[in-house]
Amino acid sequence: MPLQSIDNIRPMLPEDLDQVIAIEREVFLFPWSRMNFADSLTAKYFCRVLVQEGTLFGYGVMMNGPDEAHVLTVGIAGKWQKKGWGQKLLGHLIQHASQQHLRAMILDVRESNTGAANLYKQLGFLPIGKRKSYYPAMCGREDAIVMELIL
């Protein structure tokens, strides 16, 4: 589907959580809980969803610190992946952080998630470190690559 046909990127609402959790469970082996998303809404993090023709198919959660934003999670439903939606949503998060006059954005990505890491690199994120054994994995733990975008 062409990106031009998007209805909107809008704030995530409590009534979206069932759909968000369904996507989260579809795309992540170790998904966030409903409470993680509810807490993000309560904390007033920058929580956005992708919606087209009434279908919610993606989401992103970002926390602003004093001088940098931290992308906590981004998910795109399986059949919507590899069509530019993740890039569009991340572009929206980047724009918001820039408008807040933040210095940088950071995010963590599984070492094995080369598709996501490549997308982040295309958007200008650079690896700046590693978090050892950060993510749960099927056989123990997996390192996270910490990536940063200077705004």
C-alpha positions, 0 to 999 in steps of 0.5 A, a space after each residue: 500500500 502506498 504511504 500517501 494513503 495513510 489516514 493518520 498517525 495519532 495519539 495512542 488511546 487506552 481503547 487501542 491497547 487490545 489491538 496494540 497488544 495483538 500486534 506486539 504478540 504477533 511481532 515480538 517473541 518476548 512482548 511487552 505486557 498490556 501494563 507496560 503500554 498502560 503505564 506508558 500512557 499514564 506517564 504521558 510518554 509520546 505514544 502513537 499509533 498508525 491507523 489506516 481506514 480504521 485499522 490500527 497496524 502499528 505503534 511507537 512509544 518514546 520517552 523524553 528525557 532532559 536532553 534526549 528521547 529514548 525510543 522504547 518500542 516500535 511495532 508494525 503488524 506483519 502484513 504491513 511490514 517492509 512497506 515503509 510504515 516503520 520508517 514513516 512512524 520513526 520519522 514522526 518520532 524524530 520530528 517530535 523529538 526535534 520539535 522538543 529541542 532535544 539533542 539526540 534520540 537513542 534506542 536499543 535493538 537486538 543484535 540479531 534484528 538486522 532488519 531493524 538495525 539497517 532501518 535505523 542506520 538509514 535514518 541516521 542512527 549510529 551504534 554507540 554501545 552495547 547492553 550485554 544480555 539485555 534482552 531475553 532470548 530462547 537460549 538465555 539472553 541477547 545483547 542489545 546494540 545502543 544506537 543514537 541519532 543526533 538531532 
